[in-house]
Amino acid sequence: MRQYENHNLENNELPFIYKPGKVRSVNRMFAASNWHENVEILYFTEGRGVLFDNGRVMSVVKGDVAVINANHLHALAGDGEPLCYRYLIVDRAFCLANGFDSTALSYQPKINDPALLALMSDLNAAYEMPDGSAYKTLTARTLVLRIMLLLCTGYSQSAAVDDRRERSTAYVKKAIDYIRASYANDLSLDEVAAFAGINKCYLSREFHKYTGYPFVAYVNRTRCQQAARLLLDGHLSVHEIGKLCGFENRSYFTKSFRRYMGSTPNEYRASVANQAEERKPK
């Protein structure tokens, strides 16, 4: 399972993705690192946390706006409380059709501009209009263009390539791909470094820098995320799920799952079952 995100647009007339998001704080662990070609704009609406962006670490709070540049490796973490946000992902093809290439520009990562906040608020109001409302599509498209115009004219520069940073990011992305595809195996830093084509000490340092996790912690966290999906199926025992996800030792699986998911596997399964029961029609 790759961590490169392909964005499937639900509406060709609105070539964007605009949705709410939330990162829960579990020992201030980062969400999964990912990257994508399209520019992403995050407007934080509640809480506080940390944004990892291509090796940079930024604190974010309610009212902040952050911009994720094309192909930047990024992740979020809450800090003591859920970090809530709205995210706007703008399709590159839409940008090209309007005379600019979003991948050729480097946008300022964190912006505090009342005009931008007002546009993000107006966009949210446009998306909340009932389907079929007069000029809903035109309003949303116009607002996104105004947002991108503001970013391009006031908060961007040419995306001059930093060769060292780009090489490091490429190695880490390759390592992430390998881990996501091979998490059930007995992975070692030597094995993953060999696949990425670099020295293991260099990979260890850069991996922590760009993901916020040491190598072993990232592997175990990935395994626990996969285990959480399998726990939704009641046909497999917790021990069987742990083994399928690369944990030979049951107690180590339980300890790791609690650390990265906030509860034991049994507690997680029971919680999900209770939520499903509560959603059933009475």
ZIZITA-V647020 format. One record per pair of residues at least 12 apart in sequence whose ideal C-beta (glycine too) atoms are under 8 Angstrom apart, sorted by the first residue. I is the first residue (numbers start at 0). GAP is how many residues later the second one is. Records with the same first field share a line. If there is no record, write none. Layout:
I->GAP + GAP
//
This chain:
0->179 + 180
1->175 + 178 + 179
2->29 + 30 + 31 + 32 + 170 + 173 + 174 + 177
3->30 + 31 + 32 + 169 + 173
4->29 + 30 + 31
5->30
6->29 + 31 + 82 + 84
8->82
12->124 + 128
13->123 + 126 + 127
14->75 + 76 + 78 + 79
15->72 + 73 + 74 + 75 + 78 + 124 + 128
16->70 + 71 + 72
17->68 + 69 + 70 + 71 + 105 + 106 + 109 + 122
18->67 + 68
19->25 + 64 + 65 + 66 + 67
20->21 + 63 + 64 + 65 + 66
21->60 + 61 + 62 + 63
22->26 + 53 + 54 + 55 + 59 + 60
23->54 + 58 + 238
24->24 + 52 + 53 + 54 + 55 + 56 + 57 + 58
25->233 + 234 + 235 + 236
26->232 + 233 + 235
27->22 + 49 + 50 + 51 + 52
28->48 + 192 + 230 + 231
29->20 + 22 + 45 + 46 + 47 + 181 + 182 + 183
30->44 + 45 + 46
31->43 + 190 + 193
32->19 + 40 + 41 + 42 + 143 + 177 + 178 + 179
33->39 + 40 + 41
34->36 + 37 + 38 + 39 + 138
35->34 + 35 + 53
36->33 + 34 + 55 + 66
37->32 + 51 + 52 + 53 + 54 + 64
38->28 + 29 + 30 + 31 + 50 + 51 + 53 + 56 + 63 + 68 + 109
39->27 + 28 + 34 + 47 + 48 + 49 + 50
40->24 + 25 + 26 + 27 + 46 + 47 + 48 + 49 + 79 + 106 + 110
41->18 + 23 + 24 + 25 + 26 + 43 + 44 + 45
42->21 + 22 + 42 + 43 + 44 + 45 + 74 + 77
43->16 + 17 + 18 + 19 + 20 + 21 + 22 + 39 + 40 + 41
44->17 + 39 + 40 + 41
45->16 + 35 + 36 + 37 + 38
46->14 + 15 + 31 + 32 + 34 + 35 + 36 + 37
47->12 + 13 + 14 + 30 + 31 + 32 + 33 + 35
48->27 + 28 + 29 + 30 + 34
49->26 + 27 + 29
50->15 + 23 + 24 + 25 + 58
51->21 + 22 + 23 + 24 + 25 + 158 + 159 + 160
52->13 + 15 + 16 + 19 + 20 + 21 + 56
53->15 + 18 + 19 + 20 + 111 + 115 + 156
54->18 + 110 + 113 + 114 + 154 + 155
55->53
56->155
57->51 + 52
59->23 + 50
62->54
63->46 + 48
64->45 + 46 + 47 + 48 + 51 + 52 + 55
65->43 + 44 + 45
66->40 + 41 + 42 + 43 + 44 + 84 + 88
67->41
68->36 + 37 + 38 + 40 + 90
69->22 + 32 + 33 + 89
70->32 + 98
71->97
72->96 + 99 + 100 + 137 + 138
74->136 + 137
76->135
85->34 + 38
87->32 + 35 + 56 + 59
89->12 + 54 + 58
93->50
94->53
97->47 + 50
99->48 + 52
101->46
102->56
103->54 + 55
104->47 + 51 + 52 + 53 + 54
105->50 + 51 + 52 + 53 + 54
106->44 + 48 + 49
107->47 + 48
110->40 + 44
112->37 + 41 + 42
114->35
115->31 + 34 + 35
118->24 + 27 + 28 + 31
119->27
121->21
122->17 + 20 + 21 + 24
125->13 + 14 + 17
126->13
167->38 + 41 + 42
168->41
170->25 + 26 + 27 + 31 + 32 + 35
171->24 + 31 + 34 + 35 + 38 + 39
173->21 + 22 + 23
174->17 + 18 + 20 + 21 + 28 + 32
175->35 + 42
177->14 + 17 + 18
178->13 + 39 + 40 + 43
179->42
182->36 + 39 + 40 + 43 + 62 + 63
183->39 + 42 + 60 + 61 + 62
184->61
185->60
186->32 + 59
188->14 + 15 + 26 + 27
191->23
202->12
218->27
219->36 + 40
220->39
222->22 + 23 + 24 + 33
223->21 + 32 + 33 + 36 + 37
224->35 + 36
225->19
226->14 + 15 + 17 + 18 + 20 + 26 + 30 + 38
227->29 + 33 + 40
229->14 + 15
230->34 + 37 + 38 + 41
231->37 + 40
233->35 + 39
237->12 + 15 + 16 + 27 + 28 + 31
238->14
240->24
241->12 + 23
252->12
//
